[in-house]
Amino acid sequence: MSDFREEEALGKAYDTRLTRRLLAYLRPYKRRVWFALALTLAINPLELLTPYLFKVAVDSYVVPVLQHHLPATAGLRGLAWVTLVFLATVMLGFTLYYIQIRVMQRVGQEIMYDLRREVFGRLQRLPMSFYDRSPVGRLLTRVTTDVDALNDLFAAGIVMMLNDVVLLVMFAGGMLYWNWRLALAAFAVLPLILVVTLLFRTKVREANRRIRVAIARINAFLQEHISGMAVVQLFNRERKARQQFEKLNRTHMLAYKDAILAFALFYPVVEFLGVTAIALLLWFGGLRVLASTLTVGVVFMFMQYAQRFFRPIQDLSEKFNILQTAMASSERIFKLLDEPVTVSLPAEAQTREKPRGEIEFRNVWFAYRGGAEPAEEDWVLRDVSFRVTPGQTFALVGHTGAGKTTIIQLLLRFYDIQRGQILLDGVDIRQFNLQELRRHFGIVLQDPFLFTGTLESNVRLGTEEIGRATVERALAEVGLGAFLQSLPGGVTAPVSERGATFSMGQRQLVSFARALAHNPRFLILDEATSSVDTKTELLIREALDRLLAGRTALVIAHRLSTIQHADRILVFHKGRLREQGSHQELLAQRGIYYRLYQLQYKDQELRFPLAASGEGAGAPLPADD
Amino acid sequence: MSSAAQVVSAKAPPRPRTSSWKNLRGLLPYTARYQGRVALGLVVLCAMGVVGNVVPLITGSIIDSLSGLAQPLAHLTGPARSLLRPLLPFYQPSSRDTLLVFCLALLVVVAIKGVLSFWTRWILIGVSRDIEYDLRNDLLSRLVQLEPEFYVRNRTGELMSRATNDLNAVRMVLGPGIMYSATTIVTMALAIVLMLKLSPVLTLWVFLPVPLVVVAVWYFGKLIHELSEKIQASLATLSARAQENLAGVRVVRAYRQEEAEMRAFDAPNREYVGRNMEMIRTWSMFMPGLQALIGISLLLVLWQGGRQVVLGNISLGTFMAFYFYLGLLVWPMVALGWVTNIFQRGAASMGRLNYILNAEPAINDAEARPDGSEIRGAIELRHLTFAYPTAGNRGAPGSAADPGEPTTGPVLQDINLHVPAGSTLAIVGPTGSGKSTLAALIARLWEAPPETLLLDGRPIRQWPLAALRCAIGFVPQDTFLFSETVRGNIAFGVEEAPEDRVAEAAQVSSIFGDIQDFPARFDTLVGERGITLSGGQKQRTALARAVIRDPRILILDDALASVDTDTEEKILRRLKDVMRQRTTILISHRCSTVRHADQIVVLRGGRLVEQGTHEELLALGGYYYDLYQKQLLEEELERS
């Protein structure tokens, strides 16, 4: 599956470019970052100070007392002073560290807020073709998990890493200053540590990649199977689902075990190397102490430095883990942000306050896939041409998959056509600002989508110009008036996940009211009336009749009964517009439409015996119960 | 399923008591499976702890030798002496050889510790992954057994979160949680013993901050845990908001809601930041605070240790040893804090997992009496009254809804119906009249009251669930396809699907032609929720999926709604051939679909109001007649 390949695409040497791009997000917070860095310069010397204080204590007070060069009381007093300085250091360190964390973490949060906003905003602009090939779950990960991964990078990562680097430099400097021979003894293990760290890093990166892929697969599997659990159970799929899942699960576990191996080897090796440094110090330092060219205090101090020296190194290598995840996440996020908005925007956008209401398709060829030069079999629309005059209702009929739904998507410019033109009031729709274009269309989709919120928010969506009165009126017009009364709260009645609390028919009616409330010039209905019972359907028809007046409409339905009402009928077959005309004209052609109509006609044949008995056609419509 | 959701969603999943450690007891059976390895891991861990405790003794001895002391570490008694025993013979004051030997010993000891450390981690963390594997499998196993009502009560997002985040948290308990807490205990215990032997006074001073550390860690741990929960909740809201936006992208675009959506996203985004900031405020006190406390411990070693040396109570080497012991204890002290957090979160998460793991499938084989007989497909409904279960289930207050609109009262009332095996039953009725519910009851997705639903003369509960489902081919109203190939989707419900069977099912459902036009034909992938197929194609695929099972009972719930009349005709004709001598239940709004059924029933407001053949119902002049007339009238009006 192509989506998983994306999770796998890692390990490329884009680090510097990515880093630079990531650093750009710090720019609005420059001052705070500099402040935090300045704190680094203040905190680190404090770290240097404490081992030195130990040296002073040992060499200047403790040892002299032991060697009887200093009276005990003076020694104790000296110790007390050193302790006081030590205390001050600790307190100061606490304060500065506290401030640094607060500042940097806050910056991290703000950056994530910005990024999340940016990613979400980008998603609002990406073309439909992108959504067609991207599972919702994966996109969601971008907005949430991936952005969160960057928090560790910004808040803790960057400044803390700099902290570590500065610390290392200061330690190294200090050690070299005091006794360069001993310092070199301590540094002897450094190359080894670096090598080990690099090896570890490579192994872990590979394991992490596999882990990420495994997790993505597991999540996708779970998401799907939980959403469709009824289907799983209806089809006795439980066992196979378990088997499939077990495989995914195992892959995940094995990937993790590889990571564990890497870590399990790394930590002890690094610790061993660290102690080697100490052993070297004790050896070289000890020899000099025996030769009386060095004091014990200095050896003690060096040991502390060495220990503290290796902690930032270990720290850094652990941070690499975070860095890797963050890098991977940032790669994916930037890929999303770089995704082209392939629908071209016009140089000079056209606007229409009140469009006349004319639509024209001129030699339109379209395929969902294949880019500019699709393969022969990929064409969904072939050389389609028709013209809808203002105020007319056009019906689109044909087999499923003949291209009717596509026509609608193209009108809204969800996709761009490969050849031909689509014109609104004689102007190519590509000349219009997208928002402007869509403003004039009211659409009811095949799959009525409701949002979590209230009935009102579902009708009005976010369009502020639509007031409550309009909402209520729209709901009444589609026949939900009585239902509305029965709900506690009326329009403020809650709608939960995807409108699960409403029946299929009600959901369609609401999405219908949504279209009406927005009062568009063009109305598009995509098989919206086919899954509702006749009574409800007739309610809609009545409202439709009133609203179609003065609007240009495109209706897609399978049942001829609903489309015969139309001014003109477009008959599609395998992507081509085969017939068009009025109902009578098409019947006379004895073509595709004729055949479709024949099936209904058979029903009417049956009616005649009943009509003869005095019932049927002549009887008035029975009143609603 | 909609009426169900309306009433059942009132019940939310129970919140486990967050600080309930008892939740973790659920892990015992899992750990028991690996008890051998765990025991070995712990033994190795103990060894590692012991070895680690030797290091300060060695370094201390070196310093004492350098200082020219005759005995290392002033007085070496008890366990400390036993630990250093192999090295003591080599101890000489101010000796280069001693220095050499002890330095080498240091390396050897740490090397051994390293091996033990590797081994411990490999075993214990490895086991935690094994248990995670088991737990995850068990979660899915349980989930596939649970009835639709469970899934109405629990949102997908919530369940996903439990299967991922909560499982993670529990694994942290099993892996790092156990390993670090054990390391802490072992290291600390031995260290205390050794330190006491070296200098009780200094030990007391060094351990003075420890209670403070422990209390601070516990307090902050609890606080942090509560704050994480709030953060998780906030994240869930944020996710849900984003998820809807993404899933409903077409509506958002068509209605130019992009700006509005961005504005609406702001609030949960801010909220999430806010919650995180609360956590940061706490964390920024905690981490530096901990460091400060450690610094103070060091300070005490410096001050009191130095003092003790000056007073001549301990040697300089002992002082050094104490410094190293403090170093040894720092990580365990910090880990203690971290681990408390892990355990707390793990306990809460385990509670949430237990909710799933301990859920009893309500629809089960408890009353099944398998006798190996084949299902023939005769269905009978006897005084069937059904209401979706709610928390209170007393009916909605003051619901004066339209007849046929979903209420919280009974969805089906006193239905009596007999469907002979091999016949076709059609069900028509207004939206929300209970048609889909009836189908769901027959497939036992919801449980009908006892003795009201019979299959082949026996209460449906007596049939083993698997056998029942095997005998049914169901096409739901809401088409749901999986991210698989077309073939995979069609063959979804069968064990083996040879090419010809798949092709045949596709032929019957009139989708074979379409599939031939697909880029990879049967191997074409169907995207998330089958988005690359048109509505009609999805339905026909779902139909093929049902048909391929060669079911005794075929249930089509408005399954041909998105299919045009021509195709519908073709499909029904082919189905008739296939379903000869098998029971078919057709639910539809269209007379064209149901006309030829052996029996048609009309449901209104949950009641069965009319029953008969097409001609009989027309003769009745009731709802069906109206329905038919209205449809004809439409056509007539339009023709004129």
Contacts between the chains, C-beta under 8 A, distances in Angstrom:
chain1	res1	chain2	res2	distance
A	1	B	483	7.3
A	1	B	525	7.0
A	50	B	295	7.5
A	50	B	298	7.0
A	53	B	302	7.1
A	54	B	302	6.2
A	54	B	323	7.9
A	57	B	302	5.8
A	57	B	306	5.3
A	58	B	306	7.5
A	58	B	316	7.5
A	61	B	306	6.8
A	61	B	310	7.3
A	62	B	306	5.1
A	62	B	309	5.2
A	62	B	310	5.9
A	62	B	316	6.9
A	62	B	319	7.7
A	63	B	316	7.4
A	65	B	309	7.9
A	65	B	310	4.8
A	66	B	67	7.7
A	66	B	309	7.0
A	66	B	310	7.7
A	66	B	316	7.1
A	72	B	310	5.5
A	72	B	311	7.1
A	75	B	310	4.7
A	76	B	307	6.2
A	76	B	310	5.9
A	79	B	302	7.6
A	79	B	303	6.0
A	79	B	306	4.7
A	79	B	307	6.2
A	79	B	310	7.1
A	80	B	303	7.2
A	82	B	302	6.9
A	82	B	303	7.9
A	83	B	299	6.0
A	83	B	302	6.2
A	83	B	303	4.2
A	86	B	295	7.8
A	86	B	298	7.7
A	86	B	299	4.9
A	86	B	302	6.2
A	86	B	303	7.9
A	87	B	296	7.7
A	87	B	299	6.0
A	89	B	295	7.6
A	90	B	292	5.5
A	90	B	295	3.7
A	90	B	296	6.2
A	90	B	299	6.5
A	91	B	292	7.2
A	93	B	288	7.6
A	93	B	291	7.1
A	93	B	292	7.0
A	93	B	295	6.8
A	94	B	288	4.8
A	94	B	289	6.9
A	94	B	291	6.9
A	94	B	292	4.0
A	94	B	295	7.8
A	95	B	288	7.9
A	97	B	287	7.4
A	97	B	288	4.0
A	97	B	291	6.6
A	98	B	284	5.3
A	98	B	285	6.8
A	98	B	288	4.5
A	101	B	280	7.3
A	101	B	283	6.9
A	101	B	284	4.1
A	101	B	287	6.5
A	101	B	288	6.8
A	102	B	280	6.7
A	102	B	281	7.3
A	102	B	284	4.7
A	105	B	277	7.9
A	105	B	280	4.2
A	105	B	283	7.4
A	105	B	284	6.8
A	106	B	277	6.8
A	106	B	280	6.8
A	109	B	273	4.9
A	109	B	276	5.3
A	109	B	277	6.1
A	109	B	280	7.2
A	110	B	273	7.4
A	112	B	273	7.3
A	113	B	269	5.8
A	113	B	270	7.2
A	113	B	273	5.1
A	116	B	269	5.6
A	117	B	262	7.4
A	117	B	265	7.3
A	117	B	266	7.5
A	117	B	269	6.4
A	120	B	242	6.5
A	120	B	245	7.6
A	120	B	261	8.0
A	120	B	262	6.7
A	120	B	265	5.3
A	120	B	269	8.0
A	121	B	262	5.7
A	123	B	245	7.6
A	123	B	246	6.8
A	124	B	245	7.9
A	124	B	252	7.2
A	124	B	258	4.0
A	124	B	261	6.2
A	124	B	262	6.4
A	125	B	258	7.1
A	128	B	249	7.5
A	128	B	250	7.5
A	128	B	253	7.6
A	131	B	246	7.6
A	131	B	249	5.3
A	132	B	527	6.6
A	132	B	531	6.2
A	132	B	532	6.5
A	133	B	527	7.1
A	135	B	483	7.4
A	135	B	527	7.4
A	135	B	528	4.2
A	136	B	243	6.4
A	136	B	246	4.7
A	136	B	247	5.3
A	136	B	528	6.4
A	137	B	528	7.6
A	139	B	246	5.2
A	140	B	239	6.1
A	140	B	242	5.8
A	140	B	243	5.5
A	140	B	246	6.5
A	143	B	239	7.8
A	143	B	242	4.8
A	144	B	235	6.6
A	144	B	238	6.6
A	144	B	239	5.4
A	144	B	242	7.0
A	151	B	276	8.0
A	215	B	164	7.8
A	218	B	136	7.7
A	218	B	164	7.9
A	219	B	160	7.0
A	219	B	164	6.4
A	220	B	483	7.0
A	222	B	140	7.5
A	222	B	159	7.9
A	222	B	160	5.9
A	222	B	163	5.5
A	222	B	164	7.7
A	223	B	156	6.8
A	223	B	160	6.0
A	224	B	482	5.8
A	224	B	483	6.1
A	224	B	528	7.6
A	225	B	140	7.7
A	225	B	143	7.6
A	225	B	144	7.5
A	226	B	143	6.8
A	226	B	151	7.0
A	226	B	156	4.9
A	226	B	159	5.4
A	226	B	160	6.7
A	227	B	156	5.3
A	227	B	480	7.3
A	228	B	480	4.4
A	228	B	482	6.6
A	229	B	143	7.1
A	229	B	144	7.1
A	229	B	146	7.5
A	229	B	148	7.1
A	229	B	151	5.4
A	230	B	1	7.6
A	230	B	148	5.2
A	230	B	151	7.5
A	230	B	445	6.0
A	230	B	476	6.9
A	230	B	480	7.8
A	231	B	476	7.0
A	231	B	480	5.0
A	231	B	482	7.9
A	231	B	492	7.6
A	232	B	144	6.1
A	233	B	144	7.0
A	233	B	148	7.9
A	233	B	445	7.2
A	233	B	469	6.8
A	234	B	443	6.0
A	234	B	445	7.3
A	234	B	469	6.2
A	234	B	472	7.0
A	234	B	474	4.6
A	234	B	476	7.6
A	234	B	493	7.5
A	235	B	469	7.4
A	235	B	474	7.7
A	235	B	492	5.3
A	235	B	493	3.0
A	235	B	545	7.1
A	235	B	549	7.3
A	236	B	466	6.0
A	236	B	469	5.1
A	236	B	470	5.5
A	236	B	493	6.1
A	237	B	144	7.9
A	237	B	492	6.2
A	237	B	493	6.3
A	238	B	144	4.2
A	238	B	145	7.1
A	241	B	140	7.1
A	241	B	144	5.7
A	242	B	137	7.2
A	242	B	140	6.1
A	242	B	141	5.8
A	242	B	144	6.7
A	245	B	136	7.9
A	245	B	137	7.0
A	245	B	140	4.9
A	246	B	137	5.8
A	249	B	133	5.6
A	249	B	136	5.3
A	249	B	137	5.9
A	250	B	133	6.9
A	252	B	133	7.8
A	253	B	129	5.3
A	253	B	130	7.1
A	253	B	132	7.1
A	253	B	133	4.5
A	256	B	129	5.1
A	257	B	126	6.2
A	257	B	129	6.0
A	260	B	121	7.0
A	260	B	122	6.7
A	260	B	125	5.0
A	260	B	126	6.0
A	260	B	129	7.0
A	261	B	122	7.0
A	263	B	121	6.9
A	263	B	125	7.9
A	264	B	117	7.9
A	264	B	118	4.8
A	264	B	121	4.1
A	264	B	122	4.8
A	264	B	125	7.3
A	265	B	118	6.2
A	267	B	117	6.7
A	267	B	121	7.4
A	268	B	113	7.3
A	268	B	114	3.3
A	268	B	115	7.2
A	268	B	117	4.5
A	268	B	118	5.1
A	269	B	114	6.8
A	271	B	110	6.8
A	271	B	113	7.6
A	271	B	114	6.3
A	271	B	117	7.5
A	272	B	107	7.8
A	272	B	110	5.4
A	272	B	111	6.0
A	272	B	114	4.9
A	275	B	55	7.4
A	275	B	106	6.4
A	275	B	107	6.9
A	275	B	110	4.2
A	276	B	107	6.3
A	276	B	110	7.9
A	278	B	59	7.6
A	278	B	106	7.4
A	279	B	103	4.7
A	279	B	104	7.8
A	279	B	106	4.9
A	279	B	107	5.5
A	282	B	59	7.1
A	282	B	62	5.5
A	282	B	99	7.2
A	282	B	102	8.0
A	282	B	103	5.5
A	282	B	106	7.4
A	283	B	99	6.5
A	283	B	100	7.3
A	283	B	103	4.9
A	286	B	62	6.5
A	286	B	66	5.4
A	286	B	99	4.6
A	286	B	103	7.6
A	287	B	96	6.9
A	287	B	99	7.0
A	289	B	66	4.8
A	290	B	66	6.6
A	290	B	94	6.0
A	290	B	96	6.4
A	290	B	99	7.3
A	296	B	63	6.4
A	296	B	66	6.1
A	296	B	67	6.6
A	296	B	316	6.6
A	299	B	63	8.0
A	299	B	66	7.8
A	300	B	63	7.8
A	300	B	320	6.7
A	300	B	323	7.9
A	303	B	59	7.9
A	307	B	327	6.9
A	368	B	532	7.7
A	369	B	519	7.6
A	377	B	517	6.3
A	377	B	519	7.3
A	378	B	519	7.2
A	397	B	564	7.4
A	398	B	564	7.3
A	399	B	536	7.7
A	399	B	564	5.8
A	399	B	566	6.9
A	399	B	567	6.2
A	400	B	534	5.2
A	400	B	535	6.8
A	400	B	536	2.5
A	400	B	537	6.0
A	400	B	540	7.7
A	400	B	562	6.5
A	400	B	563	5.9
A	400	B	564	6.2
A	400	B	567	6.8
A	401	B	514	5.8
A	401	B	534	4.9
A	401	B	536	6.5
A	401	B	537	5.6
A	405	B	534	5.9
A	405	B	535	7.6
A	412	B	253	7.0
A	412	B	254	5.6
A	414	B	250	7.2
A	414	B	253	6.7
A	435	B	256	4.9
A	435	B	258	7.6
A	438	B	253	6.9
A	438	B	254	6.1
A	438	B	255	7.4
A	438	B	256	5.0
A	439	B	256	6.1
A	441	B	254	6.7
A	443	B	254	4.5
A	443	B	255	7.7
A	445	B	250	6.2
A	445	B	251	6.8
A	445	B	254	7.7
A	446	B	535	4.9
A	446	B	562	6.9
A	447	B	535	7.5
A	449	B	247	7.4
A	449	B	248	4.4
A	449	B	250	7.4
A	449	B	251	4.9
A	451	B	244	5.4
A	451	B	248	6.3
A	451	B	251	8.0
A	452	B	240	7.0
A	452	B	244	6.1
A	461	B	251	7.8
A	461	B	255	5.3
A	461	B	257	5.1
A	461	B	260	6.6
A	462	B	257	5.0
A	462	B	259	7.3
A	462	B	260	2.2
A	462	B	261	6.6
A	462	B	263	7.1
A	462	B	264	6.5
A	463	B	255	7.1
A	463	B	256	8.0
A	463	B	257	7.6
A	463	B	260	7.1
A	464	B	260	7.9
A	482	B	401	7.5
A	482	B	402	5.4
A	483	B	401	6.3
A	483	B	402	6.2
A	483	B	405	5.9
A	485	B	400	7.9
A	486	B	399	6.0
A	486	B	400	5.6
A	486	B	401	4.3
A	486	B	402	7.6
A	486	B	405	7.3
A	488	B	398	7.9
A	496	B	5	7.5
A	496	B	9	6.0
A	497	B	155	5.9
A	498	B	244	7.9
A	498	B	247	7.8
A	500	B	1	7.3
A	500	B	2	6.2
A	500	B	5	3.8
A	500	B	6	7.7
A	500	B	9	7.3
A	500	B	152	7.3
A	501	B	2	6.6
A	501	B	5	5.1
A	501	B	6	3.9
A	501	B	9	6.5
A	502	B	2	5.8
A	502	B	6	7.4
A	502	B	406	7.9
A	503	B	2	4.6
A	503	B	3	6.8
A	503	B	405	7.7
A	503	B	406	5.7
A	503	B	431	5.1
A	503	B	432	4.2
A	504	B	2	6.7
A	504	B	431	6.8
A	504	B	477	6.3
A	504	B	478	7.8
A	504	B	558	7.9
A	505	B	431	3.2
A	505	B	432	6.8
A	506	B	2	7.9
A	506	B	405	7.8
A	506	B	431	6.9
A	506	B	432	7.4
A	507	B	2	7.9
A	511	B	251	7.8
A	514	B	255	7.4
A	518	B	255	6.6
A	527	B	535	6.5
A	527	B	562	5.9
A	530	B	561	5.1
A	530	B	562	6.5
A	531	B	477	7.6
A	531	B	558	6.0
A	531	B	561	4.4
A	531	B	562	7.6
A	531	B	589	7.3
A	532	B	431	6.0
A	532	B	589	6.8
A	533	B	428	7.8
A	533	B	429	7.0
A	533	B	430	4.6
A	533	B	431	5.1
A	533	B	589	4.7
A	534	B	589	6.2
A	534	B	627	5.4
A	534	B	630	5.3
A	534	B	631	6.3
A	535	B	430	5.5
A	536	B	430	7.0
A	536	B	431	5.6
A	537	B	589	7.8
A	538	B	630	6.7
A	558	B	536	7.9
A	558	B	562	7.3
A	558	B	563	6.7
A	558	B	564	3.9
A	558	B	565	6.1
A	558	B	568	7.9
A	559	B	565	6.7
A	559	B	590	7.2
A	560	B	565	7.1
A	560	B	635	7.3
A	561	B	631	6.2
A	561	B	634	4.2
A	561	B	635	5.2
A	561	B	638	6.7
A	562	B	634	7.6
A	564	B	635	7.1
A	564	B	638	3.5
A	564	B	639	7.0
A	565	B	638	5.8
A	583	B	638	7.2
A	583	B	639	7.4
A	595	B	566	6.7
A	596	B	564	7.1
A	596	B	565	6.2
A	596	B	566	5.5
A	599	B	565	4.8
A	599	B	566	6.4
A	599	B	569	5.6
A	599	B	592	7.1
A	600	B	565	6.7
A	600	B	592	7.3
A	600	B	635	6.0
A	603	B	591	6.8
A	603	B	592	6.3
A	603	B	595	7.5
A	603	B	631	7.6
A	603	B	632	6.7
A	603	B	635	7.9
A	604	B	632	6.1
A	604	B	635	6.3
A	604	B	636	7.6
A	607	B	632	5.5
A	610	B	618	6.5
A	615	B	621	7.2
A	616	B	629	6.6
A	616	B	632	7.5
A	617	B	632	7.9
A	617	B	633	7.5
A	617	B	636	6.5
A	619	B	629	7.5
A	621	B	630	7.4
A	621	B	633	7.2
A	622	B	626	5.2
A	622	B	629	7.9
A	625	B	403	6.5
